[in-house]
Amino acid sequence: MDYHQYRDALAASLAQSELPFAASEYQQRVSKVRQAMSHRGFDALLLTDPADINYLSGYHTFEVSVHACLVCTPERLVLQVASIETGAAVVTARVDEIIGYRWESPDEITTPLADMLAACGRIGIDGGSGGLRVGVMEALANVLGRARFCEAGDLLDAIRIVKSAAELDMLQESARITAAGLEAAMAVIRPGISDNQVAAAGAQALLENGSEFMSLQPIVTSGPRIGIIHVNHKRRVIQPNEPVFLEFGAAYQRYTAPMMRTAVTGRPNADLVATRDLCRALFESLCSTLRPGNTFDDAARAADALLAPQRERLFFSGVFGYAVGAQFPPSWVEGTGYIAQGQKRTFETNMVFHLPLCLRVPGQWGVGLSDTVVVTEQGAKPITSNDWQLYETTHSQGLNPRSSA
């Protein structure tokens, strides 16, 4: 059978059988998007980011490297996927129609899309999306005219960044699994084992406790390698009296609530304790300012004032928080908002952010501690369960109940 027959056979018994949310949740999302489209004069949205497609339709697959798009008009939702993704589309997507193209023949993408969009005047696209392929966009522009396509990446971002009650439930489940993974990983930390062994223990616990394929794999570094941002475990043997940094994020229905922790193989020295204290002070400042009425810039400036005395010594990314929700590899960062200086958006209730407070001395060591938090009227409240301590391990027994005061 070909992929058309495969689609029809699956649809007869399994259509929408793996939708992450109730139909009403998707109806509310689509309604909000259509209202925003009408307000801005768009006749269609051409969505190509896997997370945007997932948000409006539920569609999800681990193969996000091939072209997929969702066309949203005032009347219809149409999902276009490669032939090999037909099965995932049938069981996970709530749409009016699923159309395909042969995986090995990407030249089949353009004609059905152009036919769908032919009657549309203004068509919104997300020019910053990695899923919007230059070849596809050029082909559509050649057929329909470039003037029809207008930047609209912020339209869906403004809706996605505020989470529904159902989304918060998913993030809470991710937080539970994330915590289990971190506890399992810290329990095996001791001098003489490798960072890979720590990551393996954490990954096993994440999967055993219910995580799907993760948007980012468990991150483990130790000693001087903590001082290098965005490297990962690489068979390095952990030494006595050095820090070990962990950052995990389980995926539950694609939602991720990340958390960072730091352990020490021995007693933490004064520098590590002072840096832990600074991370905690930054966190408390952020939680107090993440409330409706304040801007992202307000929160970043307040936190940066605490960091200023150590700025010449410690490297920090400059982003005190980023929105999280449903995502796909290669990142769990949602991309809808960043808590940093110059970002003028105002906080709203039920926005959710990971606050990645990792301070690094280049080439020497680092301390990272974080929580994922939800914005409330009273300030940010943690979804994850960090206790903001440096965990001490011994040479023989792994995790020790003692923690630095």
N, C-alpha and C positions, 0 to 999 in steps of 0.2 A: 504494500500500500504506500501511496505517497503521503506527503505531510498534510495535504488537505483532507484525505481520508482519515489519517491519524487524528487530526483535530476533531473531526466530526464523531469519530468513534469514542474518543475520550469525553467529549462534551455530552454524549448521551447519558453517561453515568456519573461523571466526576466534575462537571463544570462548577467552578468556584468553590470546590470542596476544601481548599486550603486558604481561604481568605483569612487574614489575620484579625480583622475586625468585623463587627456586624454591618449589614448593609446601610443602616442609618448613619453610621460614622462616615462612610464614604459619600452618602448623599449630602451631608452637611458640608464636607470639604469641597465637593464639586460645586455646590451652591455658592459658597463663598468665593470660589475662583471665578465663576461665571459673573457674579456681581462685580468683582474687581475688573474683569474684562470689559463689561458693559460701561463701567465708569470711565475707563481709559480708551474706549473706542476700538477694542480689538474684536475682530470677527473670528479669530482662531488663535490658539496657543499651540506651538510645536515644541513639545517637551522631550528632551533627549537625555537628561540626567537620570540615572537609575533610581535615585532617591525621590526625585520629583514624580517619576512615573509610578513608583511604589506608593507614594503618598496619596495620589488621586485614584489609583486603581487597585492597589494591593499586589500588583505584579512583582514577583521576585524570583531570582535565579542566581546561582553562583557564577554563571558565565556572563559577566558584564563587559567583556572586551569587544563584543560584536554590536553592531548597530541595532538599536531599538528606539522607537519613538511612540509617543502618545499624542494624538491630535484631539484637542478639546475645542469644541465649538459650542454655541448656545444650545444646540440640540443633541449632539452626539459625542461619545468618547470612542475613538478607534485606536487600537493598539497594533503597531507593526513590529513584528519580531522575525528573527531568522528561523528557518525551517527547524533547526535543532532545538529551538526554544518553544516550539508550539505546545508541548506538553505542559511546561511550567506556566505558560500563558493561560491555558484552559483552566487549570486547577487553582491558580492564585489570583487571577485578574477579574475585576468586576467592570466590564466594558460592554459597549453595544456591539462591537465587532472586533474580531481578531483577523488580521491579514498577515500574510507571510511573504518571504522571498527566500529563494534558495541560498543557503549559507555560502555556497561556493560561487554565487553569482550576484555580487553586490550591485551590479548594474540594473538589477530588477527593483531596486529600492525606489528610484525616482518617479517612475510613471504613476504608480498608484497614489503616491503622496501628492504629486502635482494634480492629479484628477480630483482628489479630495479637497484640495485647497483652491481650485480654480475659481470658485465663486466667492472666495473670501477677499475682502479688501485689505485691511491691516492684519498682519500675522505677527504675533509676538514670538520672539525666540530668546533664548538665554545664550548670548555670545560668549559668556565665560564658562559655559559647561564643557567639560572634557568629552561629553558624549555627542556634542554637535560636530560632526565630521566636516572638514573643509570640502571634501569632494561632494558630499551630499548637499551641502549648502550652496555650493557653486552651481550644481546641476539644477537645483530648484530655482535659483535666481535666474539662470539662463532661460528656463521655461516660463516662469511666472513674472519675472521682472524684479530687480533688486529692491525697488522702492516699496514693495509691499511688506517687506520684512523689517520689523522694528524691535529694538532691544526691550526686553520685558523680564529680565532675570530677577528683578526685585519684586515682581508681582506675587509670585508664589512664595518667595522667601518671607515676605511680610506676614503671610498666613501660616506657614509651617513653623515659624519660630515660637508661636504661642501654642502650647500643648493642650490637648483635650484631656478629660479625666481618664479616658481609655488609654491614651498614650502614656500618661503618668503611671498607670498600672504596669505597662510594659517596661518602663524604665525602672520601676521598683523591682521587678523580677530580674532584670539585668544586674541591678545593684546587689541583690542577694547572691547571684551566681559569681559575680566579680569578687565579692568578699570571700567566698569559699575558695576560689582559686588562689587568692593572695595568702590566705591562711595556710593552705597546703604548701605553697611555695616557700613561705617563711619557715615552716616547720623543718625543712630539710637543709636550710642554710647553715654551713659550718666551713671552717678552713679545710681546704683539700678537695672540695668538690667543684665542679665546673659551673659556670653560669648556665650552660645548657641543661644541666641536671635540675637546676632550680626552675628553669622555664618549663621543663618537661613535667615536673610535679605539678606546677600550676596549671598547665594546659590540660593534663589528665583530669584534674578536679573541675576545671571549667566545663569540659565536655561531659563528665559524669553527672554534673549537676544541672545540665540542660542547655548549655550554650550551643547555638548553631555555629556555622562557619563565621569566624570573626572578621570584622572590618580591618582590624590590626591584630597581629599575633601578640602574645605576651612579650613584654619588653623587660629584659633583665640585663643590667650592667653592674660592674663592681670596680672599686678602687679608682684608679686614674681614668678609666673609661667612662665613669659617670660624668666627668668634666667635658665630655664631647656630646653635644646634643644630637639626638636621633641616630645613635648607633645601637646595636642590639647584641644579644648573647652571641659569643663567637669562640666557644670552647676555652675561655680563660678560666684558670684555676683560681678560686677565691682564696685570699691570704688572711692570716690572722690580723685582727685589729684594723679592719677596713670596712667602709660602708658598702652596702649592696642595695641598689635601686631597682624597684619593681613598679611597672605601670601595666595594669590589666584592664580589659574591658570586654565583658561577655556580651554576646548578641542574643537577644530574645525577641523573636519576630522582627529582627533587624535592628531593634533599639538597643543602644549601648549607653551605660552609665559607667564611665571609667573612674579609676581611683589609682593614686600613687601611694607607695609606702617605701620606707627606707629602714633597713636592718643594719646592725653593726656586729661584726664578729669579734666581740670583746666589749670593753667599756667605751662609750663614745667620748672623744676628747672635747675640750672646751669649745673649739671651733665648730664641731658638728652640733653640739647642743645649742650654741648661739644661733647657728643658721636655722636649726629646727624652730627656735623661738621666733625668728624673723618670719619664717614661713607661716607660723600660726598667727602672728600679728597681721600679716597681709591678708590671711583668710578672714579673720575677724573684721578687719576693715571692709573688705569686700562684702561680706554678708550683711553688714549694717547699711551699706549704701546701695545694694541691689534691691531697690524697692521702687514701685511706680512713682513717677515724677522726676526721678534722677536720670541722667543720661549715662550711657556707657562711658563717655569721657569723664564725667564726674567721679565715677567709681575708680577708673584707672588713675586719675590724678591723685585721689586720696591715698590709694595704695602706693603709688610711685613716690609720694612724699616720705613714706616709711622706708622705702628701699634706697632712697637717695644717698644716705651716708655710706652705703656699701656698694654703690654703683660702679666704682672704679675697680673693685676687687672681685665682684661676683657677676657672672653673666646671667642675664635673664632675657627671655625672648621678646619682652615688651607687650605680650598679649596675656592679660590677667585672667581671661576666660573666653571660652568659645561655646557657641550653642551646640548641643547634641540632641539627637533623636534617632530616627531610622536612617541607616547608611549602609554602604557597600564598600568592599575594598576598592581603593587602597587606603581608606581613612575612615575613622569614626567621626571626624569633624563634620558637622552638618553644613557649615558654610553660610548660614543665614545671619550670623551676627558674631562680632568680636568685641570683647571688653578691652579697649585700648584707647590711648589718647587720640583725639580727633574724631572719634566715632560718636556722632550726635544723636543716634537713636535713643529713645526713651524706654526704660524698662517697663514691662507689663506683667501682670500676674500670670503665672504658669509658663513663663519662659524658663528654660532649663539650660544650665551652663556647667561645663567642666571647668574647674579653676586649677590650671596646671602649674602649681607653684614649685618649680624646681630651680634651685640656685646652684650655680656651678662655678668652681674655681678651675679655669682651663688647664687640662693636663694633670690635675691633682685629685680632686674629689668633688662630690656634690651631694646635696640633700634634696629629695623630692617628696612632697606630701600633698595630697589633694583630695577633694571631694567633688562629686557632682551635686549641684544644688538647684532648687526650684525657687523662683521669685514669688514672694507673698507680700501682702500689704505691710507686714512687720519686718521685712527683710528676707534674705535668702535662708532657706532651710535645707540641710543636707538630705539627699536621697540615699547616698552611700553612707558607710558606717565607720569612717576613719576615726581613730582615737588620737591622732596627731602626736604619737610618741615615736621615738627611735627604739626599735626592738633590739635587744641585746641577745647574742647567741654565745654559747660556749663551744669549746673545741670538741666536746663529746656528745652533747645532747641536743644540738639544734636550738630551736626557739626556747628562750628562757622567759618565765613569767615576768621578770623584772623589766621595767621600762624606765627611760630617763625621766626624771621629774621636771 
